[in-house]
């Protein structure tokens, strides 16, 4: 999601941003309409002011004659103030509604793409896009788009009113107005390129900073914090310089816009002064036109100040569109590559799925982009219960196999059948409701122990105690003064590696998924913790299907079936005792110590 790498053009981004206005539920359009009325009323306000000044100076009107104009002026000022407030509030609420819907959609797309996408792009970039990227659209929708509308309506309304009274003044307005957007576009071209670089550096800094925060303990252990301090300082300084470059252009553009607007107003004043001197216009008309001149150029000047919001919105939109495109790629590829007439099981049954499950991979192939196949015609089956292990060297395709089983990758050839039903995008969510996933280091949230197990503030006490007992944590919880109300730090701070892993297991046991998938559950554990975790998994597998990704072979010796994956192909399968007797990769891994990095 790097802007520099995005194939999305600026024109496509602008078109996409305009399409998102539908999520404002009409609030944005109503706000713009009120803003246009606010701008148009200034014509009447300036006319009243011109009449008051003309009457007071040349006609010696007293307070009695001016009273009607003053009350009318006050009424217009109050109405304009109300319109201005209503316009800003509606535009703000419309922008908030758009941001809410975009965040919701983007988060759904990220969940749709799955953990492999987040791992490939980086969690920091995804978080940055969801937070700062979406937030940058606030000024785009609440500021830039209304400014565009005001530029299209208010100056034209002033021209339409002035032309019947004084076409010469209208001609001056018409000739000077284009200079402001022209210079704004000229300056904006340079600023747009800098803004793309600024967004890229912000993503890079966010990713680097998140990596440091996550690895802070290791940096302290290996006394490498000073080097990282220097790296953060360097990246921050680059970001500072990039920000200052953009600010320089922003200030320069503001100066030029103000200068051009001031020169244009001065030109109108000088020409009207000469025409007044030679008697071509009367004082009332000249004063009215002169009072309208700043209001004529004001929308154009405001558009210039909002131009940076447009650039920031376009840069963020390019990454959002790229995310939408990534989410559509897998489904489009699957539809285009499925062989015509190939049987796909009972496709009319889109779900929900019902346990027990018969899972079958039928010559499944998958490749990332244009690289070698991560899975190459894999055919295997999982029984409806028992402990199944997937082993193989690093990069063999184990994680890709599991992600395909969970529906995060669509096979480019072959199919994954669940009880005879092809696993597709349409029924993936129904399938995932039956699945549980525990990574090598299951994420522990900041909060109470009970919440971390149930993932809810409301939970069944008996059920949670049973889950803790199954995971071997019951005695430890009882030893805590606050019990289930014990506060856990972010990412399990304050817990040992074994306690974190068993807490993740307790979470799975509490929710009782029909299919439990674990990625190297015994990694980073001592011998005693490893034995306790493996025993808990084995007990759960007696009544459920448990699939384990493993590199340490002694941890899967009790598995009912072991699948050996290498270079995306299924090389061997069988029990531990059977594979020990067969020459092949499994024997080689055993002789090498059962660990392949």
N, C-alpha and C positions, 0 to 999 in steps of 0.2 A: 504494500500500500504506500509506496513511495511516489510522490507526485512526479518526480522526475522520470519514473519508469512507467507512469500511467499512459495508456494508449487513448484515454478519453480526452477529447479536445475541449477547449474552453467554450466553444459554441454549444457542444452537447451538454456541458455542465450547466450553462445558463438555461437551456431549454428544460433540463431536468429540474432545476431549482424552481422554475416557474410552474412546472407541473405539480410540485409539492404544495402549492398554495391551496389546493383543494382540501388539505388537512386542517386549514384554519377555520373551517365550517362557516365561511362567510364573514368572519370577524375582520379579516384583513381588508376585504372589499368595503365593508361598512366604515372602517377607520379611514380608509383613503377617501371615501365619499365625504365624510365629515371634514377631513383636512382640505379637500378641494373647496367645500363651502366656506370654510374659514378663510381661505386665500381669496376667494371671489368677493367676499364681503368687504375686503379692504378697499375695493373700488368705491363703494358707497361711503366708507369711513373717510377716505381721502377727499371725496367730493364735499362731504359735510364740513371737514376741516378747512378746505379751500373757501367755501362760502362764508364760514365764520371769520376767517382772516380778512377776506375781501370786504365783508360788511363792517368789521371793526376798524379797519385801516382807512378804507376809501369812502364808506357810506356812513361812518360815525354811528353805527348801531349801538344801542345801549344794551343793558343786561336783559331787558324785557324782550327785545327782538332776537337776542342770541339764545334765550332760554330754550326755545323749541329745538334749535340745532344742538344745543348741549345735551338735552335729554335724549335726543335721537342718537347722538354720538355715544353717550353712556350705554344706551341699549345695545348698540352694535358692539361696543367693547365687551360687554358682559356676554353677549351671544357668541362672539369670537373666542372669548376665554373658555366658555363651556364647550364649544366645538373643538378647540385645541386640546383640552383635557380629554374629551371623549375620544378624539382621534388617536391620541397617543396611547390611551388605555386599551382601545380596541386593537390597535396595531401590535401593542405589546402582548396582549392575550392571544392574538392570532399567531404571533411568532412562537409563543410558548406552546400552543397547541401543535404547531408544526414540529417543533423540536421534540415534544413528547412522542408524537407518532413516529418520527424518524428514529429516535432512540429505540423505541419498541420494535420497529421493523428491522433495524440494523442488528439489534441483539438477537432477534429471531433468526436472521440470516446467519449470524455467527454460530448459533446453536445448530442451525441446519447444516452448516459446513463441518461442524464437529471439532474435536480437539486437535486433529491433524492440521487443520487450517490455522488455528491459533498458534500451534507449535511452529509452523512454517513462517508465519508472518510476525510472530512475537506478540506476547500478551500486552506489552507496553504500547505497541502501535494500535492494537485493538482498543485498549482502554483510552488512549489519546484520541482516537477517532470518535469514540462514543461520548467522551466528555468535551474536550477542547474543540474538536471538529464540529460537533453538533452545536456547541455553544457559540461558535463563531457565526452561525446562521441567524442568531438573534438580531444583530445589527443589520444583516442583509434584509431580513423580512420586515423588521420594525422601522428601519431607517432608509435603506437604499431603494427598495421597491416603491414605498410611498413617495420618496423624492423624485423618482422617475415619473410617477403619475402626476405629481404637482407640476413638474416641468412641462408636461404635455397639456395641462389644463389651464393653470393660472396665467402664464404669459399670453396664451392665446386669448383668454377671456379679456385681459387688459387691452390687447391689440384690437379685439372686436369692438370694445367700447370706445377706444380712443379714435379709431379710424373715421367714424362719422363726424367727429368734432374737429379733428386736426390730423389729416393724413400725413402731413410733414413729420410730426412727432412720431407717428406710428412707423413711418419709414426709417427714422433714426433707430428706433427700437429693433426693427426687423434687420437692419444692417449690422448692428453691433452685437446682437445676441449670439450669433453663431460662433463668435471668436472664443467665448468661454468654453463650450463643450469641445471645440476643436483643440485648444491647448490642453484641456483636461485629458483628451484621448491620447495626444502626443506624449504627455508626461506619464500617463497610465500604462503605456506599452512597456516602458522600462520598469515601472513599479511592479507590473504583473510578474515579470520574470524573477525579480527579487523576492516577491512574495512566495513563489513556488519554492525557491531555495530556502526561505525562512521556515516554511512548513516542514520541509525535509529535515532541516537541522533540528527543529523542535521534536520531531519523531525520533531522530537519532539520540538526542539528549535524553528523552524520556526512556527509551529502551536501555541505554547505558546506565541511567540512574536506577532503574528498577532492578537490573542485574546486580548492581552493587548492593542495594538494600537486601535483596534475597540472599546474597553471598557474604553478608557482612561478618557473620561468625567465622567463616573460613578465612576471610581476609585478615581478621584479627589473629587467628590461630597461626597463620603463616607469615604474620608481620608484613603484609603486603598493602596495608591501608594507605601508606604514604604515596606509593605509586599511583593508586587509584585516585587519591586526592588531586594529584597533578593532572591525571587524565580528565577528571570532572572539571577542574579549573580550566583546562584547555578547551573542552567542548563548550563550557559555559561562556568563555570569552568569545568563541566563534559565534555563538548564538547572540551574544551582546552586540558584536560588530554587525551582524546581519540585521538585527533589530534597529540599530542606529542608522544603517544605510536606508532602511525603509522609512524611518522617521525623517531623515534628511529630505527624501523625495516628497514625503507627505507635507512637510513644512514649505518646501519649495513650491509644490503645486498650490497650496493654500495661498501663498504669497502672490503667485501669478493670477489666481482667480480673483482675489481681492483687488489686486492692481487693475486688472481688466475691467472689473465691475465698477471700480471707482472712476476710471478713465471714461467709461461709457456714460456713467451718471453725470460726470463733469461736462462731457461733450453735449449731452442733452441740455444741461443747464446753460451752457454758453450759447448754443444755437437758439434756445427759447428766449434767452436774454436779448440777443440781437433782434429777434423777431418782435419781441415786446417793445424794444426801443424804436423800431421802424413802424410800429403800429399795425403789424400784420396779425397779431393776436391780442386779446384783452388780458388783463391781469388775472382774472379768475381762471380762465382756461390754462394759461401758462403755469400758474401755481399748482393747479390740479395735476397737470402732466408731470411737473417736477416732483410732486409728492408721490406720484405713482412710479416714477423711475426706479427708486430703490426696491420697491415691491416687485417690479417686473423682473429685476435681475436676482432677487433673493432666492427663488427656487433653484436657479442655475448655480448659485454659489453654494447652496445647501447640498446640491447633488455632488459638487466637487468634494465637499467634506465627507460625504458618505461613500466616495469612490473606493477608499481602502476597505470598507466593509464588503463591497462587491468582490474585490480581489480575494479577500480571505474566504468568503463564501464559495467562490468558484474553485479555489484550491482544495478546500475540504470536500466539496461536492465530487471532485474527480476521484478521490479515494472511496467515497461512498458508492459511486456508480460502479467502480471496479469491484467492490464487495458484492453488490447486487449481481454483477456479471459472473463473478466466481460462483455464486450460489446457483446460478442458472446453468452453468457449464455442465455439471455432472448429469443433470436430467436431460439436457439437450443431447449430450454425447450418448447417453444410454438409448434414447429414442432413435437416434440416427444409426446406431451400430448394432441394434438387436436384429438378428437375422430374420428375414421375412419367413413366416410359417413355422418358426421354432416353437415347440411346446413350452409353455411357461407354467405348468401345473394348473391348478384351479384358480385362474386370475380373477374370477368373479368374486372370490372371497378376499376382500381387501382388509379384513380384520373385523373385530378384534381377535387376537390369537388366544388360544386356550391351552393351558398346561394339561398333560405333559407334552413336551416338545420333542419332535424328531427333526433335527437340524442336518441339512445335507448341502455340501458344496459340490456343485456339478461343473467341473472343468472351468473354474473361476480364474479369470486373468484380469490383472489391473496394473497400470503403469502411471507414474506421476509425470505429467507433461509428456516430453519426448524422450524420457530416460528409459533405461532397460526395465523390463517388467518386474514389479515388486512381487506380483503373484503370477505364476505361469501354469495355467491349466491344473489348478489344485482341485482334487476330488477327495473328499473325506466326509465322515458323518460323526455326529455327537449323539450319544444316547440321552435319554430323558433324565437321567440322574447319574451320579457318580463323579469322581475326580478325573478330569482330563487335563493333560499337560501338553503345552506346545513349547518345544525346545529347539535350539539352533544357534549358530553364531550370531553376533551382532550384525544387523543389516540383512538378515536372512529373509525377512518378510513377516515376522511374527506379529508385530504391532499392526501392520497393514491388514493381516488376516483378521485380527480382532476388530479393527475399525470397519472392515467390510462386513463382518458378522453383525455389528451394531448398526449398519446402514449408513455410516458416514462416508463410505465410498461405494459407488455403484459399479458392479463388474462391467468391464468393457467387453468381456466375452464370458459366457456361462451364466449361471444364476445361483443364488442362495435360496434354498427352499426351507420354509418353516412349516412343518406339518403339510407339506405339499404345496404351500402357497409361496409364490416368489416374493422375496423381500424387495420392496420398492420404496420410492420416496413417499408415495401416498399412504403406505401402511407402516412406515418406519416408527412413527410416534407410538402407534399401538403396540408395536413389538418392544420398544424401549421401556414401556411401562412394566414389562416383566423382567427387565434386566437390571443388574446392579454392577457397578464398576468401581474398583479400588485401584488407584495408581500405586506406583512404588512408594510414594510418600503421599498418602491420602490427605487432602487439605483439611485442616482443623481451623474452625472459625473462632474469632474472639467472642467470648460469651460463656454462658454457663455450660457445665458438663452435660446436663440433660438436654439442652438445646442442640448440642453438637451431635448427640446420638439420634434424636428424633427429627432434627432440622425443623423444629416447631416449638413454640412456647407452650403449646398444649400437647401433652403426651400421656400415654397409658403407663402408669407407674409399674404395674405388674409386668407388662410387656418389656419395658425398658430394663427392669431388673433381670429378667430372663436373658435378654440380649447381652447384658454386661457379664452375666454368669457364663454364657456360652463363649464369650471372648476372653474369659479369664481375668476380668477387671473388677469383679464384684467385691473381692476382699480389699482391693486398693481403694475403691470408692467408699467402702464402709470406714476405712481408716481416715478419711478426710473429714474435718469438722463440719463442713457444709454439705457433705454428701453430693447429691446431684446438682446442688447450687454452687458447687466449686467453680470459681472463675478460671477459665483457660485463656492463655495469651494467644495473640495472633500467630497462626501457623503452628499451634501447639507449643508455644513457648512455655517452658517450665515442665514439660513432659519429656520422658526419655523416648528414644526411637521405638522401643518395644511398646510403650504405652500409647504412642501416637498410632502405631499400626493396629493395635488391638482396639483402640477407640474407633478407627475406621471400620474394622470388622464388626464391632458392636452396632455401628450404624447400619451396616448391611443386614445383620441378623435381626435388627429391630424392624426393618421394612420387609424382610423375608422375600427377596426377589426369587423368581423361579429359576433364573439363570444368573449365577454370580461369576464375574470375570475379574481376575486379579493379575496385576503385572508385578512379577517378582515380589511376592508378599513378604518374603523373609530377608530382603536386602536391608543392610544397615542394622541388623539385629544381632545381639549376642546369642550364644548357644542356647541359654535357657529361654529367652524370649522367642527365639526361632522355634523351639520345640513346642511352646505353648500355642503359638500362632498356627503352626502346621496341624496340631492336634484339633484346634477349633475348626479349621477348614475341613479336615477329614470328617469330623462329626456332621458338619453342615451338608457335606456331599452325600451323606447316607440317604437323604430324602430330596436333594436338589441337584441340579446340574451345576458343577463348578468347573470353570476353565481357567487354568493357570499358565501364564507366560513365565518361563523359567530359564535361567542360565546355569544355576547351580543344580547339578543333576541329583545330588543326594536329597534335595528337597522334594523331588517328585518320584522317588523310588516306590512310594505307595500308591501312585496313580493307577487308576483302572486301565487307562490307555494313554500312551505317549505318542505324540506326533512330532517327527523330526523334520524341520523345514530348513532348506538350504538353497540360496539363490532363487527364492520364490517358488521352489518346487517341493512337493511332499516326497521326501527321500525314504522314510521308514515310518512304521507305526506298529504299536503293540505294547505289551506290558514291559516293565523294567526287566524282569527275568528273561523274557523272550528276546528283547533287543540286546541284552548282554551277550547272548549266544550267537547273534548274527553279526558277521563282519560288516562294517559300515561306519557312518559318521558318528553314530551314538557311541560305539566302542571307542572311536578316536577321541571323542570328547571326554569319555570316562578316563582314558589313559592320560589325557592332558590335565586332569584334575577337576573336570566337571565345570570349569569356568572359562568362558570365552568373552573377552572384552571387545 
